[in-house]
Amino acid sequence: MKKKHIAALAGIAAVFAVGGSLAYFNQDLEAVNVLKSGDFDTEIVEEFRPEDGKDWKPGTTVNKDFAVKNSGDVPMVVRVSFQETWEKDDGAYVTIDTTEKEEGHGEADNKFESVWQEEPTDGLTDKDDSVVEKTLNLGKEWVYSDGYYYYTKTLPAGATTEYLLDDVTLSKDADLGKITVVKKYSTNPDKTVPEEDWIPFPADEAGNPISESELSRQLKEDGKTLYHMRSDIVTDENFRGYSDAAYNLTIKAHTVQATEDAVKAVFGEEALQHASDENWDWELQK
């Protein structure tokens, strides 16, 4: 297991009101190490890799408590976005980002919450939703809206939100690749046969392995004898699904001062209107 480190500050961005002198601050920070949050004022970005140092097997749950703390000295409002990726040596081949607002299947709010695969044994991932189940505490304190998870209360200085995320579980049906059976034979009479003496069965016109009797006949015509047979179960290298891949979960917590102008400037007028329509407990200064 890699050592856990506190991540470094990546940067801070300030958004200024047009035509005025008031600045509305929202931090932009990044925690790039595993399983350790970076707490910088009121914004956290956390990268989570549950499989570091071990194989993350289907059906396995990994605890991940995530909350946001206001370590500043002014009240804040909070929203959170998630991005998950599956990566191999040549980079990410699956990316799901809540801010992209992709729809999921069933009653899920989005593709990130939707655990769904078009076919869990074909080794393909491009049409899937997520294969990672998340325990999200949605309801009164946290709600999803338009690509983000909003904390419905103003967060006072020194306070911490309720947990948004409790744990993640790799789906029991996660596609670990297209499985094929490779039949092999050997004409070596020894009880222990070296790997180089194992030969795949010839294929018929349809591309399927020929029968054992047909193989024996062909070998006999060549003056050889069939001594050993075996079947190897292998994953097709071109259709590996989520096997031998790294799952990364990046969590970004965005915060802004609890004023109407600041929320409108940083989160947008639609977020402000939605908070009003849904009666969120945002105590915003005028």
Contacts in CASP RR format, 6 or more apart in sequence:
PFRMAT RR
TARGET T0000
AUTHOR 0000-0000-0000
METHOD contacts of the structure
MODEL  1
MKKKHIAALAGIAAVFAVGGSLAYFNQDLEAVNVLKSGDFDTEIVEEFRP
EDGKDWKPGTTVNKDFAVKNSGDVPMVVRVSFQETWEKDDGAYVTIDTTE
KEEGHGEADNKFESVWQEEPTDGLTDKDDSVVEKTLNLGKEWVYSDGYYY
YTKTLPAGATTEYLLDDVTLSKDADLGKITVVKKYSTNPDKTVPEEDWIP
FPADEAGNPISESELSRQLKEDGKTLYHMRSDIVTDENFRGYSDAAYNLT
IKAHTVQATEDAVKAVFGEEALQHASDENWDWELQK
1 52 0 8 1.000
1 53 0 8 1.000
1 54 0 8 1.000
2 33 0 8 1.000
2 34 0 8 1.000
2 52 0 8 1.000
2 53 0 8 1.000
4 33 0 8 1.000
4 34 0 8 1.000
4 35 0 8 1.000
4 36 0 8 1.000
5 33 0 8 1.000
5 36 0 8 1.000
6 31 0 8 1.000
6 33 0 8 1.000
6 36 0 8 1.000
6 38 0 8 1.000
7 29 0 8 1.000
7 30 0 8 1.000
7 31 0 8 1.000
7 32 0 8 1.000
7 33 0 8 1.000
7 36 0 8 1.000
7 38 0 8 1.000
7 47 0 8 1.000
8 30 0 8 1.000
8 32 0 8 1.000
9 29 0 8 1.000
9 30 0 8 1.000
9 40 0 8 1.000
10 28 0 8 1.000
10 29 0 8 1.000
10 30 0 8 1.000
10 45 0 8 1.000
11 27 0 8 1.000
11 28 0 8 1.000
11 29 0 8 1.000
11 30 0 8 1.000
12 25 0 8 1.000
12 27 0 8 1.000
12 28 0 8 1.000
12 29 0 8 1.000
13 26 0 8 1.000
13 27 0 8 1.000
13 28 0 8 1.000
14 23 0 8 1.000
14 24 0 8 1.000
14 25 0 8 1.000
14 26 0 8 1.000
15 23 0 8 1.000
15 24 0 8 1.000
15 25 0 8 1.000
15 26 0 8 1.000
15 265 0 8 1.000
15 266 0 8 1.000
16 22 0 8 1.000
16 23 0 8 1.000
16 24 0 8 1.000
17 23 0 8 1.000
17 24 0 8 1.000
17 261 0 8 1.000
17 265 0 8 1.000
22 261 0 8 1.000
24 256 0 8 1.000
24 257 0 8 1.000
24 259 0 8 1.000
24 261 0 8 1.000
24 262 0 8 1.000
24 265 0 8 1.000
24 266 0 8 1.000
25 256 0 8 1.000
25 257 0 8 1.000
26 43 0 8 1.000
26 254 0 8 1.000
26 255 0 8 1.000
26 256 0 8 1.000
26 266 0 8 1.000
27 40 0 8 1.000
27 41 0 8 1.000
27 42 0 8 1.000
27 43 0 8 1.000
27 255 0 8 1.000
28 43 0 8 1.000
28 45 0 8 1.000
29 38 0 8 1.000
29 40 0 8 1.000
29 43 0 8 1.000
29 44 0 8 1.000
29 45 0 8 1.000
30 45 0 8 1.000
30 47 0 8 1.000
31 37 0 8 1.000
31 38 0 8 1.000
31 44 0 8 1.000
31 45 0 8 1.000
31 46 0 8 1.000
31 47 0 8 1.000
32 47 0 8 1.000
33 47 0 8 1.000
34 47 0 8 1.000
34 48 0 8 1.000
34 49 0 8 1.000
34 52 0 8 1.000
35 48 0 8 1.000
35 49 0 8 1.000
35 52 0 8 1.000
35 64 0 8 1.000
36 46 0 8 1.000
37 44 0 8 1.000
37 46 0 8 1.000
37 66 0 8 1.000
38 44 0 8 1.000
38 45 0 8 1.000
38 46 0 8 1.000
39 69 0 8 1.000
39 71 0 8 1.000
40 71 0 8 1.000
41 71 0 8 1.000
41 72 0 8 1.000
41 255 0 8 1.000
42 68 0 8 1.000
42 69 0 8 1.000
42 70 0 8 1.000
42 71 0 8 1.000
42 72 0 8 1.000
42 76 0 8 1.000
42 78 0 8 1.000
42 155 0 8 1.000
42 253 0 8 1.000
42 255 0 8 1.000
43 68 0 8 1.000
43 252 0 8 1.000
43 253 0 8 1.000
43 254 0 8 1.000
43 255 0 8 1.000
44 68 0 8 1.000
44 69 0 8 1.000
44 251 0 8 1.000
44 252 0 8 1.000
44 253 0 8 1.000
45 250 0 8 1.000
45 251 0 8 1.000
45 252 0 8 1.000
45 253 0 8 1.000
46 66 0 8 1.000
46 250 0 8 1.000
46 251 0 8 1.000
47 248 0 8 1.000
47 249 0 8 1.000
47 250 0 8 1.000
47 251 0 8 1.000
48 64 0 8 1.000
48 168 0 8 1.000
48 248 0 8 1.000
48 249 0 8 1.000
48 250 0 8 1.000
48 251 0 8 1.000
49 246 0 8 1.000
49 247 0 8 1.000
49 248 0 8 1.000
49 249 0 8 1.000
50 56 0 8 1.000
50 62 0 8 1.000
50 64 0 8 1.000
50 168 0 8 1.000
50 247 0 8 1.000
50 249 0 8 1.000
51 246 0 8 1.000
51 247 0 8 1.000
56 62 0 8 1.000
56 170 0 8 1.000
56 247 0 8 1.000
57 170 0 8 1.000
58 170 0 8 1.000
58 171 0 8 1.000
58 172 0 8 1.000
58 173 0 8 1.000
58 174 0 8 1.000
58 176 0 8 1.000
59 169 0 8 1.000
59 170 0 8 1.000
59 171 0 8 1.000
59 172 0 8 1.000
60 169 0 8 1.000
60 170 0 8 1.000
61 167 0 8 1.000
61 168 0 8 1.000
61 169 0 8 1.000
62 167 0 8 1.000
62 168 0 8 1.000
62 169 0 8 1.000
63 166 0 8 1.000
63 167 0 8 1.000
64 165 0 8 1.000
64 166 0 8 1.000
64 167 0 8 1.000
64 168 0 8 1.000
64 249 0 8 1.000
65 163 0 8 1.000
65 165 0 8 1.000
65 166 0 8 1.000
66 80 0 8 1.000
66 163 0 8 1.000
66 164 0 8 1.000
66 165 0 8 1.000
66 251 0 8 1.000
67 160 0 8 1.000
67 161 0 8 1.000
67 162 0 8 1.000
67 163 0 8 1.000
67 164 0 8 1.000
68 78 0 8 1.000
68 80 0 8 1.000
68 151 0 8 1.000
68 155 0 8 1.000
68 160 0 8 1.000
68 161 0 8 1.000
68 164 0 8 1.000
68 253 0 8 1.000
68 255 0 8 1.000
69 158 0 8 1.000
69 159 0 8 1.000
69 160 0 8 1.000
69 161 0 8 1.000
70 76 0 8 1.000
70 155 0 8 1.000
70 156 0 8 1.000
70 157 0 8 1.000
70 158 0 8 1.000
70 159 0 8 1.000
70 160 0 8 1.000
70 255 0 8 1.000
71 158 0 8 1.000
72 157 0 8 1.000
72 158 0 8 1.000
73 157 0 8 1.000
74 157 0 8 1.000
74 257 0 8 1.000
74 258 0 8 1.000
75 154 0 8 1.000
75 155 0 8 1.000
75 156 0 8 1.000
75 157 0 8 1.000
75 257 0 8 1.000
75 258 0 8 1.000
75 283 0 8 1.000
76 154 0 8 1.000
76 155 0 8 1.000
76 255 0 8 1.000
76 256 0 8 1.000
76 257 0 8 1.000
76 258 0 8 1.000
77 150 0 8 1.000
77 151 0 8 1.000
77 154 0 8 1.000
77 155 0 8 1.000
77 255 0 8 1.000
77 256 0 8 1.000
77 258 0 8 1.000
77 263 0 8 1.000
77 267 0 8 1.000
77 282 0 8 1.000
77 284 0 8 1.000
78 150 0 8 1.000
78 151 0 8 1.000
78 155 0 8 1.000
78 161 0 8 1.000
78 253 0 8 1.000
78 254 0 8 1.000
78 255 0 8 1.000
79 148 0 8 1.000
79 149 0 8 1.000
79 150 0 8 1.000
79 151 0 8 1.000
79 253 0 8 1.000
79 254 0 8 1.000
79 255 0 8 1.000
79 267 0 8 1.000
79 271 0 8 1.000
80 142 0 8 1.000
80 148 0 8 1.000
80 149 0 8 1.000
80 150 0 8 1.000
80 151 0 8 1.000
80 164 0 8 1.000
80 251 0 8 1.000
80 252 0 8 1.000
80 253 0 8 1.000
80 254 0 8 1.000
81 97 0 8 1.000
81 98 0 8 1.000
81 99 0 8 1.000
81 147 0 8 1.000
81 148 0 8 1.000
81 149 0 8 1.000
81 251 0 8 1.000
81 252 0 8 1.000
81 254 0 8 1.000
82 97 0 8 1.000
82 98 0 8 1.000
82 112 0 8 1.000
82 149 0 8 1.000
82 249 0 8 1.000
82 250 0 8 1.000
82 251 0 8 1.000
82 252 0 8 1.000
83 95 0 8 1.000
83 96 0 8 1.000
83 97 0 8 1.000
83 98 0 8 1.000
83 99 0 8 1.000
83 249 0 8 1.000
83 250 0 8 1.000
83 252 0 8 1.000
84 94 0 8 1.000
84 95 0 8 1.000
84 96 0 8 1.000
84 112 0 8 1.000
84 130 0 8 1.000
84 132 0 8 1.000
84 247 0 8 1.000
84 248 0 8 1.000
84 249 0 8 1.000
84 250 0 8 1.000
85 92 0 8 1.000
85 94 0 8 1.000
85 95 0 8 1.000
85 96 0 8 1.000
85 247 0 8 1.000
85 248 0 8 1.000
85 250 0 8 1.000
86 92 0 8 1.000
86 93 0 8 1.000
86 94 0 8 1.000
86 125 0 8 1.000
86 242 0 8 1.000
86 245 0 8 1.000
86 246 0 8 1.000
86 247 0 8 1.000
86 248 0 8 1.000
87 93 0 8 1.000
87 245 0 8 1.000
87 246 0 8 1.000
87 248 0 8 1.000
88 244 0 8 1.000
88 245 0 8 1.000
88 246 0 8 1.000
93 125 0 8 1.000
93 245 0 8 1.000
94 125 0 8 1.000
94 128 0 8 1.000
94 242 0 8 1.000
96 102 0 8 1.000
96 111 0 8 1.000
96 112 0 8 1.000
96 129 0 8 1.000
96 130 0 8 1.000
97 112 0 8 1.000
98 110 0 8 1.000
98 112 0 8 1.000
98 144 0 8 1.000
98 147 0 8 1.000
98 148 0 8 1.000
98 149 0 8 1.000
99 147 0 8 1.000
99 148 0 8 1.000
100 111 0 8 1.000
100 147 0 8 1.000
101 110 0 8 1.000
101 146 0 8 1.000
101 147 0 8 1.000
102 110 0 8 1.000
102 111 0 8 1.000
103 110 0 8 1.000
103 111 0 8 1.000
104 110 0 8 1.000
104 111 0 8 1.000
104 113 0 8 1.000
104 114 0 8 1.000
104 116 0 8 1.000
104 129 0 8 1.000
105 114 0 8 1.000
105 116 0 8 1.000
105 129 0 8 1.000
106 114 0 8 1.000
106 116 0 8 1.000
108 114 0 8 1.000
108 115 0 8 1.000
108 129 0 8 1.000
109 144 0 8 1.000
110 144 0 8 1.000
110 147 0 8 1.000
111 129 0 8 1.000
111 130 0 8 1.000
112 130 0 8 1.000
112 134 0 8 1.000
113 130 0 8 1.000
113 134 0 8 1.000
113 136 0 8 1.000
113 144 0 8 1.000
114 129 0 8 1.000
114 130 0 8 1.000
115 129 0 8 1.000
115 130 0 8 1.000
115 131 0 8 1.000
115 132 0 8 1.000
115 133 0 8 1.000
115 171 0 8 1.000
116 128 0 8 1.000
116 129 0 8 1.000
116 130 0 8 1.000
117 128 0 8 1.000
117 129 0 8 1.000
117 131 0 8 1.000
117 171 0 8 1.000
117 173 0 8 1.000
117 174 0 8 1.000
117 175 0 8 1.000
118 124 0 8 1.000
118 127 0 8 1.000
118 128 0 8 1.000
119 175 0 8 1.000
120 173 0 8 1.000
120 174 0 8 1.000
120 175 0 8 1.000
121 175 0 8 1.000
121 177 0 8 1.000
121 178 0 8 1.000
121 179 0 8 1.000
122 175 0 8 1.000
122 177 0 8 1.000
122 178 0 8 1.000
122 239 0 8 1.000
123 175 0 8 1.000
123 177 0 8 1.000
123 178 0 8 1.000
123 236 0 8 1.000
123 239 0 8 1.000
123 240 0 8 1.000
123 241 0 8 1.000
124 175 0 8 1.000
124 239 0 8 1.000
124 241 0 8 1.000
125 175 0 8 1.000
125 241 0 8 1.000
125 242 0 8 1.000
128 175 0 8 1.000
131 170 0 8 1.000
131 171 0 8 1.000
131 173 0 8 1.000
131 174 0 8 1.000
131 175 0 8 1.000
131 242 0 8 1.000
132 168 0 8 1.000
132 169 0 8 1.000
132 170 0 8 1.000
132 171 0 8 1.000
132 247 0 8 1.000
132 249 0 8 1.000
133 168 0 8 1.000
133 169 0 8 1.000
133 170 0 8 1.000
133 171 0 8 1.000
134 165 0 8 1.000
134 167 0 8 1.000
134 168 0 8 1.000
134 169 0 8 1.000
135 165 0 8 1.000
135 166 0 8 1.000
135 167 0 8 1.000
135 168 0 8 1.000
135 169 0 8 1.000
136 142 0 8 1.000
136 149 0 8 1.000
136 164 0 8 1.000
136 165 0 8 1.000
136 166 0 8 1.000
137 162 0 8 1.000
137 163 0 8 1.000
137 164 0 8 1.000
137 165 0 8 1.000
137 166 0 8 1.000
138 144 0 8 1.000
138 149 0 8 1.000
140 152 0 8 1.000
141 151 0 8 1.000
141 152 0 8 1.000
141 153 0 8 1.000
141 161 0 8 1.000
141 162 0 8 1.000
142 149 0 8 1.000
142 150 0 8 1.000
142 151 0 8 1.000
142 152 0 8 1.000
142 161 0 8 1.000
142 162 0 8 1.000
142 164 0 8 1.000
143 149 0 8 1.000
143 150 0 8 1.000
143 152 0 8 1.000
143 278 0 8 1.000
143 280 0 8 1.000
144 150 0 8 1.000
145 271 0 8 1.000
145 274 0 8 1.000
146 270 0 8 1.000
146 271 0 8 1.000
146 274 0 8 1.000
148 254 0 8 1.000
148 271 0 8 1.000
149 164 0 8 1.000
150 271 0 8 1.000
150 274 0 8 1.000
150 275 0 8 1.000
150 280 0 8 1.000
151 161 0 8 1.000
151 162 0 8 1.000
151 164 0 8 1.000
152 275 0 8 1.000
152 278 0 8 1.000
152 280 0 8 1.000
152 281 0 8 1.000
152 282 0 8 1.000
153 161 0 8 1.000
153 280 0 8 1.000
153 281 0 8 1.000
153 282 0 8 1.000
154 258 0 8 1.000
154 281 0 8 1.000
154 282 0 8 1.000
154 283 0 8 1.000
154 284 0 8 1.000
155 161 0 8 1.000
155 255 0 8 1.000
155 258 0 8 1.000
165 251 0 8 1.000
168 249 0 8 1.000
170 247 0 8 1.000
174 242 0 8 1.000
175 241 0 8 1.000
175 242 0 8 1.000
176 235 0 8 1.000
176 240 0 8 1.000
176 241 0 8 1.000
176 242 0 8 1.000
176 243 0 8 1.000
177 235 0 8 1.000
177 236 0 8 1.000
177 239 0 8 1.000
177 240 0 8 1.000
177 241 0 8 1.000
177 242 0 8 1.000
177 243 0 8 1.000
178 235 0 8 1.000
178 236 0 8 1.000
178 239 0 8 1.000
178 240 0 8 1.000
178 241 0 8 1.000
179 233 0 8 1.000
179 234 0 8 1.000
179 235 0 8 1.000
179 236 0 8 1.000
180 233 0 8 1.000
180 234 0 8 1.000
180 235 0 8 1.000
180 236 0 8 1.000
181 231 0 8 1.000
181 232 0 8 1.000
181 233 0 8 1.000
181 234 0 8 1.000
182 200 0 8 1.000
182 231 0 8 1.000
182 232 0 8 1.000
182 233 0 8 1.000
182 234 0 8 1.000
183 200 0 8 1.000
183 201 0 8 1.000
183 209 0 8 1.000
183 229 0 8 1.000
183 230 0 8 1.000
183 231 0 8 1.000
183 232 0 8 1.000
184 198 0 8 1.000
184 199 0 8 1.000
184 200 0 8 1.000
184 201 0 8 1.000
184 229 0 8 1.000
184 230 0 8 1.000
184 231 0 8 1.000
184 232 0 8 1.000
185 198 0 8 1.000
185 199 0 8 1.000
185 201 0 8 1.000
185 215 0 8 1.000
185 226 0 8 1.000
185 228 0 8 1.000
185 229 0 8 1.000
185 230 0 8 1.000
186 193 0 8 1.000
186 197 0 8 1.000
186 198 0 8 1.000
186 199 0 8 1.000
186 227 0 8 1.000
186 228 0 8 1.000
186 229 0 8 1.000
187 197 0 8 1.000
187 219 0 8 1.000
187 224 0 8 1.000
187 225 0 8 1.000
187 226 0 8 1.000
187 227 0 8 1.000
188 194 0 8 1.000
188 197 0 8 1.000
188 227 0 8 1.000
188 228 0 8 1.000
189 225 0 8 1.000
189 227 0 8 1.000
193 228 0 8 1.000
198 228 0 8 1.000
198 230 0 8 1.000
200 209 0 8 1.000
201 209 0 8 1.000
201 210 0 8 1.000
201 215 0 8 1.000
202 209 0 8 1.000
202 210 0 8 1.000
202 215 0 8 1.000
202 218 0 8 1.000
203 209 0 8 1.000
203 210 0 8 1.000
204 210 0 8 1.000
210 218 0 8 1.000
212 226 0 8 1.000
212 229 0 8 1.000
215 226 0 8 1.000
216 226 0 8 1.000
219 225 0 8 1.000
219 226 0 8 1.000
235 243 0 8 1.000
254 266 0 8 1.000
254 267 0 8 1.000
256 262 0 8 1.000
256 263 0 8 1.000
256 265 0 8 1.000
256 266 0 8 1.000
256 267 0 8 1.000
258 282 0 8 1.000
258 283 0 8 1.000
258 284 0 8 1.000
258 285 0 8 1.000
259 284 0 8 1.000
259 285 0 8 1.000
259 286 0 8 1.000
260 272 0 8 1.000
260 284 0 8 1.000
260 285 0 8 1.000
260 286 0 8 1.000
263 271 0 8 1.000
263 272 0 8 1.000
263 275 0 8 1.000
263 282 0 8 1.000
263 284 0 8 1.000
264 272 0 8 1.000
274 280 0 8 1.000
275 282 0 8 1.000
END
